Amino acid sequence: MQFDDKIPIYKQIKTHIYHEIMMNQLKPGDQLPAVRQLAVDLTVNVNTVQRALSEMIAEGTLTSQRGKGNFVTTDTARIAQLKEQLVMAQLATVYEQLHALNLDDSEIMASLQRYIEQRGAQHE
């Protein structure tokens, strides 16, 4: 995992785990590796991993079972909410970048529609 110096590492770890959940590499109910193992795998401090996981437990994305470890929530509503948050965050980034190019909302919508149609045509 490549870390960006501009973003706190614990947030990048959260984002990495979110993406694994969205890509079904981590499914509802799956157990995460132990905190120490994650720290070794990511070459970061144990406390950094613990902070990321603690926030994810507090927000309901992960559940902690005493003596067993941390698991991806089985709450499908929470996973759907997480997906919506990730999609909105990605769209916000693209939206801001396109506005910086002086495109208005209708031009952004038209461009997005053309892009989707072109992508669809490539996959047919």
N, C-alpha and C positions, 0 to 999 in steps of 0.2 A: 504494500500500500504506500503510495506516494503522498506525503503530507504537504499541505500548503502553509507556508509560514504566516500567512495573513489571517488564518482561521484557527481558533483554538483546537488543539488536537482532539480533545474529548468530543467536540462537536463533529469533527470529521469521522471519528469512530462511530458516533450515533448515525451519521449519514450513511456510512458504509454498511452498518447493520440494517438500516431501513431499506437500502437498496437490495440487500440479500433477501429480505422478507418479500419485497415487491417482485423480485425475480424468481420467487419460490425456491431459492437455494436454502432458505430457512422457512419451514412451513409452520403453521399454527401447531403449538405443542412441542416443537423441536427444542431440544436442550442446546444451549450455547456451551462452548468450551469453558472450562474454568477460567476465572479471572486471571490467574497467573499464566495460564497457557495462552490466553488472548494477548496478554502483555508481551510474552515472548514472541508470539507469532507476528505481532505488529511492531515489535521493538520499541515499546513505550513503557513508561512507568506503570506499575500496578495501580497506583492511586488514580492515574489518568483514566485507565479502563474502568475502575470502580466508579468514578464520577459519571462517566458516560452511562454505565449500566444503571446506576442509582437514579439518574434522571429518567431513563427509559422505564424503569419500574414505577416511578412516581407518576408518569404520564399514562401508564397502563399498557404500554407496548410489550413489556416483559413482565413476567411474574417470577417471584423468587420463592423457592421451596427450601425451607431450612434443612441443611444437611444434604440436599440433592443438587442444588444449583439454580441457574436461571433458565427460564423457558420463554419461548415466544408465546404471547397470549393466544388463547383459543377464541377470544372475543372477536367475531368476524366484523362487528360494527366498528370496533377500534381499528382493525386492519383497513377497513374501507375508509375510515376517517384519515388514517395515516396516508393512504394512497392519494386521497384528495389534497391533503396538505402538500405532498411532494409534487403533485401535478401543478398546483397553484404556485408553488415556489419556482418551479421551472418556467412556467408561463410568465411570472412576474419579471424574471431575468430577461427573457426574450422580449417582452413588452417594453421594458425600459431601454433595452439596446435599440429596438426599432424606433422608439420615440426619439432617441438620441440622433437618429438619422433623419429626423424631421418628417416621419411618416405619421399621418393622423390615424385615428381608429379605423376608419373605413378602408384606408390603404393597407393597414395591417391585416384586417379581416380578409380583404381580397387576396393579399399575398399568401396568407396562411391557407386559404381555400385552394389557390393555384398549386401551392406546394404539396398539399395533401393529394390533389388530383394527379399531379405528376408522379408522386411516390406510388400511388395506387396503380397507375399505368405501368410503372416499372416492374411491379410485382405480379402483373397479370400474365 
